[in-house]
Amino acid sequence: MLDLSADELLSTTRAVRHRLDFSRPVPWRLIEECVDLAVQAPTGRNRQRWHFVVVTDARRRAALADVFRRAVAVVDPGVSRLSHRDVQRMTMHSRSMTQMVSGFQHLYDNIHRVPAIVVPCVEGRTDGASALAQSMTWGSILPAVWSFMLAARARGLGTVWTTAQGPLEREMAQVLGVPYDEVMLAAFIPLAFTLGTEFRPAPRVPRDQILHRDRW
């Protein structure tokens, strides 16, 4: 366990791409500990619809890596469209953007080497659902996944939330044996020990641009 305060844990749990250690397997007991903490997160109506599919088998990881790389090539116009404000915020700290692009390429090139891949799932699908139904479903898996990522950081492990499952979700579900019509793949998260354990808070947009008091 790393000696981190709660504030340090929250402010230094980064999206780790460059600094994933591909040479060290992740002990299953650490994964179990992270899942045990993850399911202490709040869940809508206490339904606890969460699932975590964790892949460590080399052949299955290779199959997932293949889907990951092909999914990256699928362009969704609705997702790729950026507003002027999006671009302003993304490029406010140019070094961060450069690191992110470089990190993504590194992950793309080495995804098959990641020792464990975590695919959090949630029972129920939100295809065409109302905003209320979506918020209830995603609100029941996102807190648990973030808790998993925080627990991993505390144990010297790195993670990065990716949406690689999205474009080819049905195919990835088939690789994992997940019943696609009943269960939604929420993310695709590489998991590995980190190269070094020191991480710093990231540069972000100023608070006065995002904090609203009493009204917008």
NORJOPE-V829147 format. One record per residue. N is the residue number from 0. RES is the residue in one small letter. SS is DSSP state (H for helix, E for strand, C for the rest). PSI is psi in degrees with one decimal (999 if undefined). NEAR is the number of other ideal C-beta (glycine too) atoms within 12 Angstrom. Layout:
{{N:RES:SS:PSI:NEAR} {N:RES:SS:PSI:NEAR}}
This chain:
{{0:m:C:135.5:15} {1:l:C:148.6:23} {2:d:C:82.2:10} {3:l:C:136.8:21} {4:s:C:168.6:11} {5:a:H:-42.9:12} {6:d:H:-39.5:10} {7:e:H:-40.4:19} {8:l:H:-44.3:26} {9:l:H:-33.4:19} {10:s:H:-6.0:18} {11:t:H:11.9:26} {12:t:C:95.6:35} {13:r:C:164.7:33} {14:a:E:104.3:27} {15:v:C:121.2:37} {16:r:C:-58.8:31} {17:h:C:-34.0:28} {18:r:C:29.9:29} {19:l:E:131.3:36} {20:d:C:106.4:25} {21:f:C:-8.8:28} {22:s:C:-13.4:13} {23:r:C:123.7:20} {24:p:C:152.3:22} {25:v:C:118.2:34} {26:p:C:137.3:20} {27:w:H:-32.6:17} {28:r:H:-34.1:12} {29:l:H:-38.2:30} {30:i:H:-42.1:31} {31:e:H:-42.0:20} {32:e:H:-41.9:23} {33:c:H:-39.3:37} {34:v:H:-40.4:29} {35:d:H:-37.9:17} {36:l:H:-36.1:27} {37:a:H:-40.5:34} {38:v:C:6.6:26} {39:q:C:-4.5:19} {40:a:C:157.7:27} {41:p:C:151.7:20} {42:t:C:135.8:25} {43:g:H:124.8:25} {44:r:H:18.4:12} {45:n:H:30.5:11} {46:r:C:-23.8:17} {47:q:C:55.9:19} {48:r:C:8.3:28} {49:w:E:152.3:37} {50:h:E:150.2:31} {51:f:E:112.7:37} {52:v:E:113.7:34} {53:v:E:120.1:34} {54:v:E:120.0:35} {55:t:C:-17.3:23} {56:d:C:129.7:18} {57:a:H:-42.2:17} {58:r:H:-39.7:13} {59:r:H:-34.9:23} {60:r:H:-39.4:34} {61:a:H:-39.7:19} {62:a:H:-40.8:24} {63:l:H:-37.7:40} {64:a:H:-38.3:30} {65:d:H:-45.0:21} {66:v:H:-43.1:35} {67:f:H:-50.0:39} {68:r:H:-38.8:26} {69:r:H:-33.2:20} {70:a:H:-34.9:28} {71:v:H:-30.2:26} {72:a:C:-10.8:14} {73:v:C:120.0:20} {74:v:C:122.8:12} {75:d:C:110.4:15} {76:p:H:-36.2:8} {77:g:H:-31.5:9} {78:v:H:-38.0:12} {79:s:H:-15.9:13} {80:r:C:125.7:11} {81:l:C:138.7:14} {82:s:C:167.6:10} {83:h:H:-39.3:10} {84:r:H:-38.6:13} {85:d:H:-49.7:15} {86:v:H:-40.8:13} {87:q:H:-46.3:15} {88:r:H:-38.7:20} {89:m:H:-33.4:20} {90:t:C:7.1:19} {91:m:C:-38.7:18} {92:h:C:91.0:18} {93:s:H:-33.4:15} {94:r:H:-36.3:13} {95:s:H:-42.1:22} {96:m:H:-41.0:20} {97:t:H:-43.1:15} {98:q:H:-38.5:21} {99:m:H:-44.9:25} {100:v:H:-44.4:18} {101:s:H:-41.3:17} {102:g:H:-40.1:25} {103:f:H:-42.8:26} {104:q:H:-40.5:17} {105:h:H:-42.8:23} {106:l:H:-42.4:36} {107:y:H:-43.9:25} {108:d:H:-25.8:20} {109:n:H:11.6:25} {110:i:H:-31.3:37} {111:h:H:-14.9:24} {112:r:H:-9.4:23} {113:v:C:127.3:42} {114:p:C:-24.2:31} {115:a:E:140.0:41} {116:i:E:126.3:43} {117:v:E:124.5:44} {118:v:E:95.8:42} {119:p:E:139.7:43} {120:c:E:160.2:35} {121:v:E:135.3:34} {122:e:E:135.4:25} {123:g:E:146.7:26} {124:r:C:150.1:25} {125:t:C:11.4:25} {126:d:C:116.2:15} {127:g:C:12.3:8} {128:a:C:162.1:15} {129:s:C:164.9:11} {130:a:H:-36.8:12} {131:l:H:-48.6:12} {132:a:H:-39.0:18} {133:q:H:-45.6:22} {134:s:H:-34.8:15} {135:m:H:-39.8:22} {136:t:H:-52.1:29} {137:w:H:-31.5:28} {138:g:C:-12.4:26} {139:s:C:-8.7:33} {140:i:C:-35.1:39} {141:l:H:-46.0:26} {142:p:H:-37.8:25} {143:a:H:-40.8:36} {144:v:H:-41.0:40} {145:w:H:-38.8:29} {146:s:H:-39.9:31} {147:f:H:-43.8:42} {148:m:H:-37.2:37} {149:l:H:-43.0:31} {150:a:H:-38.0:34} {151:a:H:-45.7:43} {152:r:H:-42.5:37} {153:a:H:-20.5:29} {154:r:C:14.6:30} {155:g:C:16.1:31} {156:l:E:148.9:41} {157:g:E:149.9:41} {158:t:E:163.1:44} {159:v:E:127.0:36} {160:w:E:121.8:30} {161:t:E:160.4:37} {162:t:C:28.4:25} {163:a:C:-21.7:35} {164:q:C:-22.5:37} {165:g:C:-60.1:28} {166:p:C:-32.4:25} {167:l:C:43.3:28} {168:e:H:-43.4:32} {169:r:H:-41.4:22} {170:e:H:-41.0:23} {171:m:H:-38.3:38} {172:a:H:-37.9:28} {173:q:H:-41.6:19} {174:v:H:-37.4:31} {175:l:H:-7.6:32} {176:g:C:22.7:17} {177:v:C:132.3:29} {178:p:C:96.8:18} {179:y:C:-40.3:22} {180:d:C:-16.1:14} {181:e:C:-21.4:15} {182:v:E:135.8:30} {183:m:E:132.9:34} {184:l:E:120.4:43} {185:a:C:-28.5:42} {186:a:C:173.5:36} {187:f:E:108.5:42} {188:i:E:109.1:43} {189:p:E:143.7:47} {190:l:E:127.0:48} {191:a:E:161.2:38} {192:f:E:152.5:29} {193:t:E:152.5:32} {194:l:C:99.4:20} {195:g:C:158.4:17} {196:t:C:-1.0:26} {197:e:C:120.9:16} {198:f:C:147.8:26} {199:r:C:158.5:13} {200:p:C:146.2:16} {201:a:C:150.0:20} {202:p:C:133.3:19} {203:r:C:169.4:16} {204:v:C:151.6:18} {205:p:C:146.8:11} {206:r:H:-38.6:9} {207:d:H:-10.1:9} {208:q:H:-13.6:12} {209:i:C:-11.6:12} {210:l:C:124.9:11} {211:h:C:130.1:9} {212:r:C:118.9:8} {213:d:C:-31.8:5} {214:r:C:170.1:4} {215:w:C:999:6}}
